Amino acid sequence: MFMQRGIVWVVDDDSSIRWVLERALAGAGLTCITFENGNEVLAALASKTPDVLLSDIRMPGMDGLALLKQIKQRHPMLPVIIMTAHSDLDAAVSAYQQGAFDYLPKPFDIDEAVALVERAISHYQEQQQPRNIEVNGPTTDMIGEAPAMQDVFRIIGRLSRSSISVLINGESGTGKELVAHALHRHSPRAKAPFIALNMAAIPKDLIESELFGHEKGAFTGANTIRQGRFEQADGGTLFLDEIGDMPLDVQTRLLRVLADGQFYRVGGYAPVKVDVRIIAATHQNLERRVQEGKFREDLFHRLNVIRIHLPPLRERREDIPRLAHHFLQVAARELGVEAKLLHPETETALTRLAWPGNVRQLENTCRWLTVMAAGQEVLIQDLPGELFEALAPDSPSHLPPDSWATLLAQWADRALRSGHQNLLSEAQPELERTLLTTALRHTQGHKQEAARLLGWGRNTLTRKLKELGME
């Protein structure tokens, strides 16, 4: 669809942001008018209207959300993009719930910002229906400035008026239940129950009773009628953690409940009707389990309407300092003590660790430090022994987990443990051969250009080709 040239208004108390956006938008052929505060925007709206408004969220006087609310009352179809340097879930959800077109965390990529503006103008020109709902949700402990976490916040915000099924996947300890809680809190079912059940923590012969309840006398020990988790969650949300561990026969019953909205208690004959939103989570690859015949394909598609992927902590290292400070504050409140502070070197060290246990491991480490660190400021030597050792220069753990240096360190460690000697004479030729082969492939076999890329002279290249048997 052809998009006409549009008029963009930008409101931000930071003159540098206004200048950058004005130049970038003008370069894209858009007319840009800038404002320093929300009151100026409201005054201008009395006589004219732009195609899209970009507003900072935190400004002196009227903040971005207050401005957004007033604009939606006067011009409900005007798309508003909220910008903020405070990248948290509540800001994203509040923006979406009050009708924002989208949420743009700072610092932003200027090309992405322009593309977002153009998308908003296209939306405005297509005359889509407004989003004018205001719901204030409680705060959560979700923290994340990494792009992958911003994507998670966006999805939660966009789902804030929906009861659609969601599948959350991610490694253990990444915070899947926290996301499930956030989805519930920021949904139309927020005042109804949130019930969680971990499939991996329940004996297989008890899962049906846990989910669907049982009648009196249904089995030995069933002395009374018992409501299952579905009945407990009626009107609200049922969070099924580690759904990949659910037995196949229970999967069949779950699929029937999702299709019909009713079930029978164990030992019962009367159907029980429920209205429940399902949020499922797993650390497993469900597509692979479907291929292996361990998970029903029809149930997978029923659950996989919207999928949220939670990145491991090693893929969002920029969030580690803020998370650590938060967990230290939480631990201090729990224990009734003053919160510990991280020495800058300790903060840097934490971002270098692999964190195989993800956010949960970091949280537990902060609890440990709150109790065990001697001083008010946490030093590197205060870290638990296994983390302190992992920071040693000769430890593979001090390197990024997917780097070539990590792989080399792991190879050297295995070789030394196996009793190998003269590792350098074994590794150096392979390293040179790999680099040379790659450089020649990159230059389509042009030797002189390959030598330049490797930092060698022509004679050195000729000698290396001979030594390595690559002539």
C-alpha positions as CSV (number, residue, x, y, z in Angstrom):
1,M,0.0,0.0,0.0
2,F,1.3,3.5,-0.9
3,M,1.8,5.7,2.1
4,Q,1.5,9.4,1.7
5,R,4.0,11.8,3.2
6,G,3.2,12.3,6.8
7,I,3.5,14.9,9.6
8,V,5.2,13.8,12.7
9,W,5.2,15.6,16.1
10,V,8.0,14.9,18.6
11,V,7.7,15.9,22.2
12,D,10.8,15.5,24.5
13,D,12.4,17.7,27.1
14,D,15.8,16.6,25.7
15,S,16.8,18.9,22.9
16,S,19.3,16.4,21.5
17,I,16.6,13.8,21.0
18,R,14.4,16.3,19.3
19,W,17.2,17.4,17.0
20,V,18.2,13.8,16.1
21,L,14.7,12.7,15.3
22,E,13.9,15.9,13.4
23,R,16.9,15.3,11.1
24,A,16.2,11.6,10.6
25,L,12.5,12.0,9.9
26,A,13.2,14.9,7.5
27,G,15.7,12.7,5.7
28,A,12.9,10.1,5.3
29,G,10.7,12.8,3.6
30,L,8.5,13.4,6.6
31,T,7.6,16.7,8.1
32,C,8.6,16.9,11.7
33,I,7.5,19.5,14.3
34,T,9.1,19.4,17.8
35,F,7.8,20.4,21.2
36,E,9.5,20.7,24.6
37,N,6.5,19.6,26.8
38,G,3.1,18.2,26.8
39,N,1.2,21.4,27.3
40,E,2.7,22.8,24.0
41,V,1.3,19.7,22.2
42,L,-2.2,20.1,23.7
43,A,-2.3,23.7,22.7
44,A,-1.2,22.9,19.1
45,L,-3.8,20.1,18.9
46,A,-6.5,22.7,19.3
47,S,-5.9,23.8,15.7
48,K,-4.1,21.0,13.9
49,T,-3.4,17.2,14.1
50,P,-0.3,15.3,13.0
51,D,-0.2,11.8,11.5
52,V,1.7,10.4,14.5
53,L,3.1,11.7,17.8
54,L,6.4,10.5,19.4
55,S,6.4,11.4,23.1
56,D,8.9,10.8,25.9
57,I,7.4,9.1,28.9
58,R,9.2,11.1,31.7
59,M,9.1,14.9,31.3
60,P,8.8,17.8,33.7
61,G,5.2,18.7,34.4
62,M,2.9,16.5,32.3
63,D,4.5,13.1,31.7
64,G,4.1,11.1,28.5
65,L,1.3,8.8,29.9
66,A,-0.7,11.8,31.1
67,L,-0.3,13.4,27.7
68,L,-1.3,10.1,26.0
69,K,-4.4,9.9,28.1
70,Q,-5.6,13.4,27.1
71,I,-4.8,12.8,23.4
72,K,-6.7,9.6,23.4
73,Q,-9.7,11.4,24.8
74,R,-9.6,14.1,22.2
75,H,-8.1,12.3,19.2
76,P,-8.6,8.5,19.8
77,M,-7.3,7.5,16.3
78,L,-4.0,9.4,16.5
79,P,-1.2,6.9,16.9
80,V,1.2,7.7,19.8
81,I,4.6,6.2,20.2
82,I,6.0,6.3,23.7
83,M,9.7,6.7,24.2
84,T,11.5,6.0,27.4
85,A,15.0,5.4,28.8
86,H,13.4,3.6,31.7
87,S,13.0,0.2,30.1
88,D,10.7,-1.8,32.4
89,L,7.6,-3.9,32.0
90,D,5.3,-1.5,33.7
91,A,6.2,1.4,31.4
92,A,5.5,-0.8,28.4
93,V,2.3,-2.2,29.7
94,S,1.0,1.2,30.8
95,A,1.7,2.6,27.4
96,Y,-0.1,-0.1,25.5
97,Q,-3.0,-0.3,27.9
98,Q,-3.6,3.5,27.6
99,G,-3.7,3.2,23.8
100,A,-0.1,3.7,22.6
101,F,0.6,2.5,19.1
102,D,4.0,1.2,20.2
103,Y,6.8,1.6,22.8
104,L,10.3,2.7,21.8
105,P,13.0,2.1,24.4
106,K,16.1,4.4,24.5
107,P,18.7,4.3,23.2
108,F,17.0,3.4,19.9
109,D,18.3,2.6,16.5
110,I,17.4,5.6,14.4
111,D,16.5,3.5,11.3
112,E,14.2,1.4,13.4
113,A,12.6,4.5,14.9
114,V,11.9,5.9,11.4
115,A,10.5,2.6,10.3
116,L,8.2,2.5,13.3
117,V,7.0,6.0,12.6
118,E,6.2,5.1,9.0
119,R,4.3,2.0,10.2
120,A,2.3,4.2,12.5
121,I,1.4,6.7,9.7
122,S,0.3,3.8,7.5
123,H,-1.9,2.5,10.4
124,Y,-3.4,6.0,10.9
125,Q,-4.1,6.4,7.2
126,E,-5.8,3.0,7.1
127,Q,-8.3,4.3,9.8
128,Q,-8.0,1.3,12.1
129,Q,-10.0,1.3,15.3
130,P,-8.5,3.0,18.4
131,R,-7.1,1.4,21.4
132,N,-8.4,3.4,24.3
133,I,-8.3,1.2,27.5
134,E,-6.7,2.2,30.7
135,V,-5.9,-0.4,33.3
136,N,-3.4,0.1,36.0
137,G,-1.6,-3.1,36.9
138,P,0.6,-3.9,39.9
139,T,4.3,-3.6,39.7
140,T,6.4,-6.7,38.9
141,D,10.0,-7.8,39.4
142,M,10.6,-8.1,35.7
143,I,13.7,-6.1,34.7
144,G,15.3,-6.0,31.3
145,E,16.9,-3.4,29.0
146,A,18.2,-6.1,26.6
147,P,16.4,-6.1,23.2
148,A,15.1,-9.6,23.8
149,M,13.5,-8.6,27.0
150,Q,12.0,-5.5,25.4
151,D,10.3,-7.9,22.9
152,V,8.9,-9.8,25.9
153,F,7.5,-6.6,27.4
154,R,5.9,-5.7,24.1
155,I,4.1,-9.0,23.8
156,I,2.8,-8.8,27.4
157,G,1.6,-5.3,26.6
158,R,-0.1,-6.3,23.4
159,L,-1.8,-9.2,25.2
160,S,-3.0,-7.1,28.1
161,R,-6.6,-7.1,26.8
162,S,-6.7,-10.7,25.7
163,S,-7.2,-14.2,27.3
164,I,-5.5,-16.0,24.5
165,S,-3.4,-19.1,25.2
166,V,0.4,-18.4,25.6
167,L,3.4,-20.8,25.5
168,I,6.5,-19.6,27.2
169,N,9.8,-21.4,26.5
170,G,13.2,-20.8,27.9
171,E,16.0,-22.5,29.9
172,S,15.4,-23.3,33.6
173,G,15.8,-20.3,35.8
174,T,15.0,-17.7,33.1
175,G,11.8,-16.5,34.8
176,K,9.0,-18.3,33.0
177,E,6.6,-18.2,36.0
178,L,7.3,-14.5,36.5
179,V,6.2,-13.9,32.9
180,A,3.1,-16.0,33.4
181,H,2.2,-13.9,36.5
182,A,2.8,-10.7,34.5
183,L,0.5,-11.9,31.7
184,H,-2.2,-12.6,34.3
185,R,-1.8,-9.4,36.2
186,H,-2.0,-7.3,33.0
187,S,-5.1,-9.1,31.6
188,P,-8.9,-8.9,32.0
189,R,-8.6,-11.8,34.4
190,A,-6.3,-10.0,36.8
191,K,-8.8,-10.0,39.7
192,A,-9.5,-13.8,39.3
193,P,-7.3,-16.6,40.6
194,F,-3.9,-17.4,39.2
195,I,-3.2,-21.1,39.8
196,A,0.2,-22.7,39.0
197,L,1.0,-26.4,38.6
198,N,4.4,-27.9,37.8
199,M,4.0,-31.1,35.8
200,A,7.6,-32.2,36.6
201,A,7.0,-32.0,40.4
202,I,3.9,-34.3,40.6
203,P,3.9,-38.1,40.4
204,K,2.3,-39.2,37.2
205,D,-0.5,-41.1,38.9
206,L,-1.6,-38.0,40.7
207,I,-1.6,-35.5,37.8
208,E,-5.2,-36.2,36.7
209,S,-6.5,-35.7,40.3
210,E,-4.4,-32.5,40.7
211,L,-5.8,-31.1,37.4
212,F,-9.4,-32.3,37.4
213,G,-10.1,-33.1,41.1
214,H,-11.9,-36.2,42.3
215,E,-15.1,-37.5,43.7
216,K,-15.4,-39.0,47.2
217,G,-14.4,-42.7,46.9
218,A,-12.8,-42.3,43.5
219,F,-9.8,-44.2,44.8
220,T,-8.2,-45.3,48.0
221,G,-7.8,-42.3,50.3
222,A,-10.3,-40.1,48.4
223,N,-12.4,-39.5,51.5
224,T,-13.9,-36.2,50.3
225,I,-14.7,-34.4,47.1
226,R,-11.7,-32.4,46.0
227,Q,-11.6,-29.5,43.5
228,G,-8.8,-29.7,40.9
229,R,-6.6,-26.9,39.6
230,F,-9.0,-26.2,36.7
231,E,-11.9,-25.6,39.1
232,Q,-9.7,-23.5,41.4
233,A,-8.7,-21.3,38.4
234,D,-12.2,-20.9,37.1
235,G,-12.5,-17.3,35.6
236,G,-8.8,-16.8,35.9
237,T,-5.5,-18.3,34.7
238,L,-4.0,-21.8,35.0
239,F,-0.3,-21.9,34.6
240,L,1.0,-25.3,33.6
241,D,4.8,-25.3,34.1
242,E,7.0,-27.9,32.4
243,I,4.1,-28.9,30.1
244,G,6.5,-31.1,28.1
245,D,6.5,-33.6,31.1
246,M,2.8,-34.1,30.9
247,P,1.9,-37.8,30.2
248,L,0.2,-38.5,26.9
249,D,-3.1,-39.7,28.4
250,V,-3.4,-36.5,30.5
251,Q,-2.6,-34.5,27.3
252,T,-5.6,-36.0,25.7
253,R,-7.9,-35.0,28.6
254,L,-6.4,-31.5,28.6
255,L,-7.0,-31.1,24.9
256,R,-10.7,-32.0,25.4
257,V,-11.0,-29.4,28.2
258,L,-9.5,-26.8,25.9
259,A,-11.9,-27.7,23.1
260,D,-15.1,-28.1,25.2
261,G,-14.6,-26.0,28.3
262,Q,-15.7,-28.9,30.5
263,F,-14.3,-32.0,32.1
264,Y,-15.2,-34.8,34.6
265,R,-13.6,-35.2,38.0
266,V,-11.8,-38.5,38.6
267,G,-14.6,-40.9,39.5
268,G,-17.3,-38.4,38.5
269,Y,-20.1,-38.6,36.0
270,A,-21.3,-35.0,35.9
271,P,-19.5,-32.5,33.7
272,V,-17.8,-29.5,35.3
273,K,-17.8,-26.3,33.2
274,V,-14.9,-23.9,33.5
275,D,-13.7,-20.7,31.9
276,V,-9.9,-20.8,32.2
277,R,-7.0,-19.2,30.4
278,I,-4.1,-21.5,29.9
279,I,-0.5,-20.3,30.0
280,A,2.0,-23.1,29.5
281,A,5.8,-23.2,29.9
282,T,8.6,-25.5,29.1
283,H,12.4,-25.7,28.9
284,Q,12.1,-28.5,26.3
285,N,11.8,-28.4,22.5
286,L,8.2,-29.3,22.1
287,E,8.5,-29.5,18.3
288,R,11.1,-32.3,18.8
289,R,8.9,-34.0,21.3
290,V,6.0,-33.9,18.9
291,Q,8.3,-35.6,16.2
292,E,9.3,-38.2,18.8
293,G,5.7,-39.0,19.6
294,K,6.0,-37.7,23.2
295,F,3.7,-34.7,22.8
296,R,0.4,-34.5,21.0
297,E,0.7,-32.3,17.9
298,D,-2.9,-31.1,18.1
299,L,-2.3,-30.0,21.8
300,F,0.9,-28.3,20.8
301,H,-0.9,-26.2,18.2
302,R,-3.7,-25.4,20.6
303,L,-1.2,-24.1,23.2
304,N,1.2,-22.5,20.7
305,V,-1.1,-19.6,19.7
306,I,1.3,-17.0,21.0
307,R,4.9,-18.0,22.0
308,I,7.2,-16.0,24.2
309,H,10.9,-16.9,24.2
310,L,12.8,-16.0,27.3
311,P,16.5,-15.5,26.6
312,P,19.1,-17.1,29.0
313,L,21.0,-14.6,31.2
314,R,24.2,-15.0,29.1
315,E,22.3,-13.5,26.2
316,R,21.3,-10.4,28.1
317,R,24.4,-9.6,30.0
318,E,23.6,-5.9,30.0
319,D,20.8,-6.6,32.4
320,I,23.0,-8.4,35.0
321,P,24.1,-5.3,37.0
322,R,20.5,-4.0,37.4
323,L,19.2,-7.4,38.2
324,A,21.9,-7.9,40.8
325,H,21.2,-4.6,42.5
326,H,17.5,-5.4,42.6
327,F,18.0,-8.9,44.1
328,L,20.4,-7.4,46.7
329,Q,17.6,-4.9,47.7
330,V,15.0,-7.7,47.9
331,A,17.3,-9.9,50.0
332,A,18.0,-7.1,52.4
333,R,14.3,-6.4,52.8
334,E,13.6,-10.1,53.5
335,L,16.4,-10.3,56.1
336,G,15.8,-6.9,57.6
337,V,19.3,-5.6,57.0
338,E,21.0,-2.9,55.0
339,A,21.4,-3.7,51.3
340,K,24.8,-4.6,50.0
341,L,26.5,-2.6,47.3
342,L,28.5,-4.0,44.4
343,H,32.1,-2.8,43.9
344,P,32.4,-1.7,40.2
345,E,34.9,-4.6,39.6
346,T,32.5,-7.1,41.1
347,E,29.7,-5.8,38.9
348,T,31.9,-6.2,35.8
349,A,32.9,-9.7,37.0
350,L,29.3,-10.8,37.3
351,T,28.6,-9.8,33.7
352,R,31.5,-12.1,32.6
353,L,30.2,-15.3,34.2
354,A,28.3,-17.9,32.3
355,W,25.3,-18.2,34.7
356,P,24.0,-21.7,33.7
357,G,21.3,-21.4,36.3
358,N,20.2,-18.0,34.7
359,V,18.3,-15.4,36.7
360,R,17.5,-17.9,39.5
361,Q,21.2,-18.5,40.1
362,L,21.9,-14.8,40.1
363,E,19.1,-14.2,42.6
364,N,20.4,-17.0,44.9
365,T,23.9,-15.6,44.7
366,C,22.7,-12.2,45.8
367,R,20.9,-13.8,48.8
368,W,24.1,-15.6,49.6
369,L,26.1,-12.4,49.4
370,T,23.7,-10.6,51.6
371,V,24.4,-13.1,54.4
372,M,28.0,-14.0,53.8
373,A,29.8,-10.9,52.4
374,A,31.8,-9.4,55.3
375,G,31.6,-5.7,54.3
376,Q,28.9,-3.4,53.0
377,E,30.5,-3.4,49.6
378,V,30.8,-6.7,47.8
379,L,34.3,-7.4,46.5
380,I,35.2,-10.0,44.0
381,Q,36.8,-12.2,46.7
382,D,33.4,-12.2,48.5
383,L,31.8,-14.2,45.7
384,P,31.0,-17.9,46.3
385,G,34.0,-20.2,45.7
386,E,32.7,-21.7,42.4
387,L,32.1,-18.3,40.9
388,F,35.4,-16.8,42.1
389,E,37.3,-19.8,40.6
390,A,35.4,-19.4,37.3
391,L,36.7,-15.8,37.1
392,A,40.4,-17.0,37.1
393,P,42.2,-16.1,33.9
394,D,42.9,-19.8,33.1
395,S,39.3,-20.8,33.5
396,P,37.2,-21.3,30.4
397,S,34.2,-19.9,32.3
398,H,35.6,-16.4,32.3
399,L,35.1,-16.2,28.5
400,P,31.8,-15.7,26.6
401,P,30.3,-19.2,26.4
402,D,30.0,-19.4,22.6
403,S,33.3,-17.7,21.6
404,W,36.1,-19.5,19.8
405,A,38.4,-18.8,22.7
406,T,36.0,-20.7,25.0
407,L,36.0,-23.7,22.7
408,L,39.8,-23.5,22.5
409,A,40.1,-23.4,26.3
410,Q,37.8,-26.3,26.6
411,W,39.8,-28.3,24.1
412,A,43.0,-27.5,26.0
413,D,41.5,-28.4,29.3
414,R,40.4,-31.8,27.9
415,A,43.7,-32.5,26.3
416,L,45.7,-31.7,29.5
417,R,43.4,-33.9,31.6
418,S,44.1,-36.7,29.1
419,G,47.8,-36.3,29.6
420,H,48.6,-34.6,26.3
421,Q,51.8,-32.6,26.0
422,N,53.2,-30.1,23.5
423,L,49.8,-28.6,23.0
424,L,51.1,-25.5,21.2
425,S,52.8,-27.6,18.5
426,E,49.6,-29.5,18.0
427,A,47.2,-26.5,18.1
428,Q,49.2,-23.8,16.2
429,P,49.3,-25.6,12.8
430,E,45.6,-26.3,13.0
431,L,44.9,-22.7,13.9
432,E,47.0,-21.4,11.0
433,R,45.5,-23.9,8.6
434,T,41.9,-22.9,9.6
435,L,42.7,-19.2,9.3
436,L,44.4,-19.6,6.0
437,T,41.7,-21.8,4.5
438,T,39.0,-19.3,5.6
439,A,41.0,-16.4,4.2
440,L,41.5,-18.1,0.8
441,R,37.8,-18.9,0.6
442,H,37.0,-15.4,1.4
443,T,39.2,-14.0,-1.4
444,Q,38.2,-16.7,-3.9
445,G,41.8,-18.2,-3.8
446,H,43.6,-14.9,-4.2
447,K,46.8,-15.6,-2.2
448,Q,48.2,-12.1,-1.9
449,E,44.9,-10.7,-0.7
450,A,44.5,-13.6,1.8
451,A,48.0,-12.8,3.1
452,R,47.0,-9.2,3.6
453,L,43.9,-10.1,5.5
454,L,46.0,-12.4,7.8
455,G,48.7,-9.8,8.3
456,W,51.3,-11.9,6.6
457,G,53.8,-11.0,3.9
458,R,53.8,-12.8,0.6
459,N,56.9,-14.8,1.5
460,T,55.4,-15.8,4.8
461,L,52.2,-17.0,3.0
462,T,54.3,-19.1,0.6
463,R,56.2,-20.7,3.4
464,K,53.1,-21.4,5.5
465,L,51.4,-23.1,2.5
466,K,54.4,-25.4,2.1
467,E,54.7,-26.1,5.9
468,L,51.0,-26.9,6.1
469,G,50.9,-29.1,3.0
470,M,48.5,-26.7,1.3
471,E,50.5,-25.9,-1.9
